């Protein structure tokens, strides 16, 4: 940018807004999520997150929560959408996860 706009003073500053983290599959919260997904016939894709979410902030304060994403398309664009069937699966998952706390 400096080459394109030599008359402009450019000040760079980096601020850490959240820390990345990873939970092991054996962690109790991850196991509960995996069990709920399995119970409704969905196969999870487990891996590290690459972005920021509320759970990054919770992790910073000692709350170990997995990020639970859903099937979205064209994420973070004006053409982002979710298929209705995937929304139904999310509702089924949430119901199963809540029920798991009753046991």
MDTraj code that builds the backbone (N, CA, C; nanometers):
import mdtraj as md
import numpy as np

residues = "UNK UNK UNK UNK UNK UNK UNK UNK UNK UNK UNK UNK UNK UNK UNK UNK UNK UNK UNK UNK UNK UNK UNK UNK UNK UNK UNK UNK UNK UNK UNK UNK UNK UNK UNK UNK UNK UNK UNK UNK UNK UNK UNK UNK UNK UNK UNK UNK UNK UNK UNK UNK UNK UNK UNK UNK UNK UNK UNK UNK UNK UNK UNK UNK UNK UNK UNK UNK UNK UNK UNK UNK UNK UNK UNK UNK UNK UNK UNK UNK UNK UNK UNK UNK UNK UNK UNK UNK UNK UNK UNK UNK UNK UNK UNK UNK UNK UNK UNK UNK UNK UNK UNK".split()
xyz = np.array([
    [0.0820, -0.1189, 0.0000],
    [0.0000, 0.0000, 0.0000],
    [0.0869, 0.1259, 0.0000],
    [0.1994, 0.1187, 0.0708],
    [0.2875, 0.2354, 0.0772],
    [0.3378, 0.2739, -0.0618],
    [0.3647, 0.1737, -0.1458],
    [0.4113, 0.2027, -0.2819],
    [0.3003, 0.2684, -0.3636],
    [0.1781, 0.2271, -0.3427],
    [0.0660, 0.2822, -0.4192],
    [0.0271, 0.4217, -0.3702],
    [0.0466, 0.4480, -0.2397],
    [0.0066, 0.5761, -0.1793],
    [0.1219, 0.6313, -0.0945],
    [0.2302, 0.6774, -0.1571],
    [0.3486, 0.7204, -0.0808],
    [0.3229, 0.8402, 0.0104],
    [0.2190, 0.9151, -0.0157],
    [0.1903, 1.0344, 0.0650],
    [0.1165, 1.0013, 0.1957],
    [0.0753, 0.8765, 0.2101],
    [-0.0044, 0.8367, 0.3263],
    [0.0850, 0.7716, 0.4312],
    [0.0649, 0.8097, 0.5559],
    [0.1337, 0.7426, 0.6665],
    [0.0509, 0.6202, 0.7060],
    [0.1144, 0.5055, 0.7047],
    [0.0457, 0.3811, 0.7395],
    [0.0972, 0.3334, 0.8750],
    [0.0033, 0.3138, 0.9658],
    [0.0371, 0.2645, 1.0990],
    [-0.0248, 0.1259, 1.1129],
    [0.0603, 0.0292, 1.1433],
    [0.0108, -0.1080, 1.1605],
    [-0.0028, -0.1388, 1.3083],
    [-0.1130, -0.2053, 1.3425],
    [-0.1356, -0.2456, 1.4810],
    [-0.2125, -0.3770, 1.4801],
    [-0.1629, -0.4741, 1.5501],
    [-0.2306, -0.6024, 1.5601],
    [-0.2808, -0.6220, 1.7024],
    [-0.4064, -0.6557, 1.7140],
    [-0.4667, -0.6850, 1.8439],
    [-0.5208, -0.8265, 1.8409],
    [-0.4896, -0.9034, 1.9429],
    [-0.5458, -1.0379, 1.9518],
    [-0.6881, -1.0261, 2.0057],
    [-0.7845, -1.0680, 1.9261],
    [-0.9235, -1.0584, 1.9674],
    [-0.9731, -1.1870, 2.0310],
    [-0.9099, -1.2975, 1.9969],
    [-0.9441, -1.4249, 2.0576],
    [-0.8292, -1.5216, 2.0367],
    [-0.8253, -1.6221, 2.1235],
    [-0.7230, -1.7251, 2.1113],
    [-0.7848, -1.8498, 2.0516],
    [-0.7115, -1.9147, 1.9647],
    [-0.7557, -2.0432, 1.9140],
    [-0.7433, -2.1484, 2.0223],
    [-0.8170, -2.2546, 2.0091],
    [-0.8087, -2.3635, 2.1055],
    [-0.8564, -2.4919, 2.0411],
    [-0.8300, -2.6004, 2.1099],
    [-0.8719, -2.7309, 2.0613],
    [-0.9080, -2.8175, 2.1804],
    [-1.0156, -2.8926, 2.1691],
    [-1.0556, -2.9876, 2.2726],
    [-1.0329, -3.1286, 2.2214],
    [-0.9932, -3.2169, 2.3085],
    [-0.9744, -3.3571, 2.2720],
    [-1.1101, -3.4261, 2.2592],
    [-1.1180, -3.5271, 2.1733],
    [-1.2440, -3.5996, 2.1547],
    [-1.2906, -3.6665, 2.2832],
    [-1.1986, -3.6909, 2.3762],
    [-1.2356, -3.7524, 2.5032],
    [-1.2929, -3.6557, 2.6058],
    [-1.2896, -3.5259, 2.5753],
    [-1.3438, -3.4275, 2.6686],
    [-1.4942, -3.4499, 2.6852],
    [-1.5440, -3.4340, 2.8063],
    [-1.6851, -3.4656, 2.8343],
    [-1.7829, -3.3896, 2.7459],
    [-1.7561, -3.2629, 2.7180],
    [-1.8493, -3.1860, 2.6351],
    [-1.8467, -3.2343, 2.4909],
    [-1.7295, -3.2723, 2.4430],
    [-1.7179, -3.3236, 2.3058],
    [-1.7874, -3.4593, 2.2970],
    [-1.7662, -3.5442, 2.3954],
    [-1.8307, -3.6756, 2.3948],
    [-1.9825, -3.6625, 2.3932],
    [-2.0362, -3.5688, 2.4699],
    [-2.1814, -3.5487, 2.4739],
    [-2.2342, -3.5049, 2.3377],
    [-2.1622, -3.4176, 2.2714],
    [-2.2022, -3.3708, 2.1385],
    [-2.1963, -3.4864, 2.0385],
    [-2.0872, -3.5621, 2.0423],
    [-2.0721, -3.6751, 1.9497],
    [-2.1819, -3.7787, 1.9710],
    [-2.2177, -3.8048, 2.0953],
    [-2.3247, -3.9006, 2.1249],
    [-2.4592, -3.8514, 2.0724],
    [-2.4866, -3.7221, 2.0892],
    [-2.6134, -3.6661, 2.0412],
    [-2.6215, -3.6733, 1.8890],
    [-2.5126, -3.6414, 1.8219],
    [-2.5113, -3.6493, 1.6755],
    [-2.5309, -3.7928, 1.6282],
    [-2.4614, -3.8842, 1.6927],
    [-2.4736, -4.0251, 1.6562],
    [-2.6159, -4.0755, 1.6786],
    [-2.6788, -4.0311, 1.7863],
    [-2.8134, -4.0763, 1.8204],
    [-2.9174, -4.0365, 1.7161],
    [-2.8901, -3.9293, 1.6420],
    [-2.9852, -3.8879, 1.5380],
    [-2.9352, -3.9236, 1.3984],
    [-2.8304, -4.0043, 1.3941],
    [-2.7833, -4.0563, 1.2661],
    [-2.6953, -3.9629, 1.1857],
    [-2.6354, -3.8646, 1.2494],
    [-2.5457, -3.7727, 1.1795],
    [-2.4015, -3.8061, 1.2141],
    [-2.3146, -3.7928, 1.1170],
    [-2.1732, -3.8217, 1.1380],
    [-2.0975, -3.6899, 1.1549],
    [-2.0363, -3.6708, 1.2711],
    [-1.9662, -3.5443, 1.2944],
    [-1.8346, -3.5370, 1.2183],
    [-1.7917, -3.4156, 1.1933],
    [-1.6596, -3.3897, 1.1382],
    [-1.5834, -3.3139, 1.2462],
    [-1.4942, -3.3825, 1.3135],
    [-1.4223, -3.3239, 1.4260],
    [-1.2903, -3.2655, 1.3776],
    [-1.2624, -3.1437, 1.4205],
    [-1.1373, -3.0798, 1.3840],
    [-1.1258, -2.9458, 1.4529],
    [-1.0111, -2.8821, 1.4395],
    [-0.9927, -2.7507, 1.5019],
    [-1.0738, -2.6446, 1.4296],
    [-1.1091, -2.5407, 1.5015],
    [-1.1801, -2.4297, 1.4397],
    [-1.0780, -2.3345, 1.3793],
    [-1.1190, -2.2641, 1.2796],
    [-1.0272, -2.1717, 1.2161],
    [-1.0687, -2.0270, 1.2330],
    [-1.1798, -2.0052, 1.2998],
    [-1.2287, -1.8695, 1.3124],
    [-1.2594, -1.8339, 1.4556],
    [-1.3266, -1.7247, 1.4730],
    [-1.3634, -1.6786, 1.6062],
    [-1.5096, -1.7043, 1.6335],
    [-1.5379, -1.7436, 1.7550],
    [-1.6767, -1.7639, 1.7954],
    [-1.6884, -1.7310, 1.9438],
    [-1.8087, -1.7360, 1.9951],
    [-1.8294, -1.7106, 2.1377],
    [-1.7478, -1.8070, 2.2227],
    [-1.7292, -1.9302, 2.1723],
    [-1.6567, -2.0286, 2.2523],
    [-1.5096, -1.9904, 2.2713],
    [-1.4528, -1.9129, 2.1799],
    [-1.3152, -1.8664, 2.2000],
    [-1.3064, -1.7778, 2.3241],
    [-1.4061, -1.6962, 2.3455],
    [-1.4097, -1.6099, 2.4633],
    [-1.4359, -1.6935, 2.5878],
    [-1.5295, -1.7884, 2.5795],
    [-1.5590, -1.8744, 2.6941],
    [-1.4356, -1.9544, 2.7339],
    [-1.3617, -2.0055, 2.6363],
    [-1.2405, -2.0824, 2.6629],
    [-1.1394, -1.9992, 2.7419],
    [-1.1289, -1.8732, 2.7057],
    [-1.0369, -1.7823, 2.7738],
    [-1.0658, -1.7751, 2.9238],
    [-1.1920, -1.7956, 2.9612],
    [-1.2329, -1.7900, 3.1013],
    [-1.2553, -1.9290, 3.1615],
    [-1.2005, -2.0316, 3.0955],
    [-1.2026, -2.1652, 3.1524],
    [-1.3245, -2.2496, 3.1214],
    [-1.4110, -2.2035, 3.0330],
    [-1.5292, -2.2809, 2.9945],
    [-1.4946, -2.3586, 2.8683],
    [-1.4894, -2.4900, 2.8818],
    [-1.4482, -2.5759, 2.7715],
    [-1.5710, -2.6193, 2.6909],
    [-1.5973, -2.5505, 2.5838],
    [-1.7147, -2.5791, 2.5020],
    [-1.6731, -2.6001, 2.3571],
    [-1.7229, -2.7055, 2.2954],
    [-1.6909, -2.7250, 2.1534],
    [-1.7727, -2.6303, 2.0659],
    [-1.7171, -2.5954, 1.9529],
    [-1.7916, -2.5194, 1.8525],
    [-1.8744, -2.6198, 1.7741],
    [-2.0013, -2.5932, 1.7625],
    [-2.0899, -2.6821, 1.6883],
    [-2.1398, -2.6044, 1.5676],
    [-2.0877, -2.6400, 1.4528],
    [-2.1269, -2.5721, 1.3310],
    [-2.2356, -2.6492, 1.2596],
    [-2.2947, -2.5867, 1.1648],
    [-2.3956, -2.6543, 1.0843],
    [-2.3620, -2.6351, 0.9375],
    [-2.4264, -2.7121, 0.8563],
    [-2.3985, -2.7072, 0.7131],
    [-2.4478, -2.5746, 0.6564],
    [-2.3552, -2.4857, 0.6297],
    [-2.3920, -2.3609, 0.5637],
    [-2.3218, -2.3559, 0.4286],
    [-2.3700, -2.2711, 0.3479],
    [-2.3172, -2.2577, 0.2124],
    [-2.2810, -2.1124, 0.1878],
    [-2.1683, -2.0907, 0.1222],
    [-2.1223, -1.9549, 0.0909],
    [-2.1101, -1.8687, 0.2164],
    [-2.0504, -1.9265, 0.3213],
    [-2.0424, -1.8587, 0.4507],
    [-1.9827, -1.7190, 0.4400],
    [-2.0408, -1.6277, 0.5161],
    [-1.9933, -1.4895, 0.5296],
    [-1.9972, -1.4115, 0.3984],
    [-2.0905, -1.4462, 0.3129],
    [-2.1099, -1.3699, 0.1900],
    [-2.2569, -1.3275, 0.1832],
    [-2.2895, -1.2441, 0.0871],
    [-2.4292, -1.2033, 0.0697],
    [-2.5147, -1.3172, 0.0156],
    [-2.4509, -1.4255, -0.0260],
    [-2.5233, -1.5423, -0.0776],
    [-2.5205, -1.6604, 0.0197],
    [-2.4972, -1.6320, 0.1465],
    [-2.4946, -1.7385, 0.2468],
    [-2.6357, -1.7936, 0.2665],
    [-2.6439, -1.9263, 0.2793],
    [-2.7738, -1.9885, 0.3043],
    [-2.7553, -2.1223, 0.3732],
    [-2.8642, -2.1713, 0.4310],
    [-2.8672, -2.3029, 0.4945],
    [-2.9881, -2.3763, 0.4386],
    [-2.9688, -2.5006, 0.4017],
    [-3.0806, -2.5815, 0.3534],
    [-3.1773, -2.6106, 0.4683],
    [-3.3059, -2.6120, 0.4383],
    [-3.4091, -2.6357, 0.5396],
    [-3.3867, -2.7695, 0.6098],
    [-3.3492, -2.8725, 0.5355],
    [-3.3235, -3.0027, 0.5961],
    [-3.2121, -2.9968, 0.7002],
    [-3.1110, -2.9138, 0.6749],
    [-3.0027, -2.8978, 0.7714],
    [-3.0514, -2.8253, 0.8965],
    [-3.1405, -2.7293, 0.8799],
    [-3.1995, -2.6620, 0.9964],
    [-3.2793, -2.7599, 1.0814],
    [-3.3509, -2.8491, 1.0165],
    [-3.4269, -2.9518, 1.0886],
    [-3.3302, -3.0412, 1.1665],
    [-3.2197, -3.0792, 1.1050],
    [-3.1197, -3.1599, 1.1744],
    [-3.0621, -3.0870, 1.2953],
    [-3.0402, -2.9581, 1.2831],
    [-2.9891, -2.8797, 1.3958],
    [-3.0897, -2.8821, 1.5103],
    [-3.2168, -2.8661, 1.4785],
    [-3.3204, -2.8709, 1.5824],
    [-3.3239, -3.0086, 1.6486],
    [-3.3138, -3.1142, 1.5691],
    [-3.3127, -3.2504, 1.6235],
    [-3.1907, -3.2708, 1.7134],
    [-3.0757, -3.2198, 1.6703],
    [-2.9541, -3.2299, 1.7495],
    [-2.9705, -3.1573, 1.8828],
    [-3.0207, -3.0343, 1.8780],
    [-3.0391, -2.9570, 2.0011],
    [-3.1329, -3.0291, 2.0972],
    [-3.2399, -3.0843, 2.0438],
    [-3.3341, -3.1586, 2.1272],
    [-3.2640, -3.2773, 2.1943],
    [-3.1873, -3.3538, 2.1184],
    [-3.1183, -3.4710, 2.1720],
    [-3.0135, -3.4297, 2.2749],
    [-2.9424, -3.3221, 2.2476],
    [-2.8404, -3.2753, 2.3414],
    [-2.9047, -3.2303, 2.4732],
    [-3.0133, -3.1575, 2.4658],
    [-3.0835, -3.1148, 2.5875],
    [-3.1357, -3.2352, 2.6643],
    [-3.1905, -3.3323, 2.5936],
    [-3.2404, -3.4531, 2.6596],
    [-3.1282, -3.5300, 2.7283],
    [-3.0066, -3.5214, 2.6776],
    [-2.8969, -3.5948, 2.7382],
    [-2.8645, -3.5429, 2.8787],
    [-2.9049, -3.4226, 2.9100],
    [-2.8807, -3.3667, 3.0427],
    [-2.9858, -3.4146, 3.1419],
    [-3.0945, -3.4721, 3.0933],
    [-3.1970, -3.5262, 3.1817],
    [-3.1573, -3.6625, 3.2363],
    [-3.0610, -3.7281, 3.1711],
    [-3.0213, -3.8629, 3.2117],
    [-2.9097, -3.8620, 3.3113],
])
top = md.Topology()
chain = top.add_chain()
for i, resn in enumerate(residues, 1):
    res = top.add_residue(resn, chain, resSeq=i)
    for name in ("N", "CA", "C"):
        top.add_atom(name, md.element.get_by_symbol(name[0]), res)
traj = md.Trajectory(xyz[None], top)
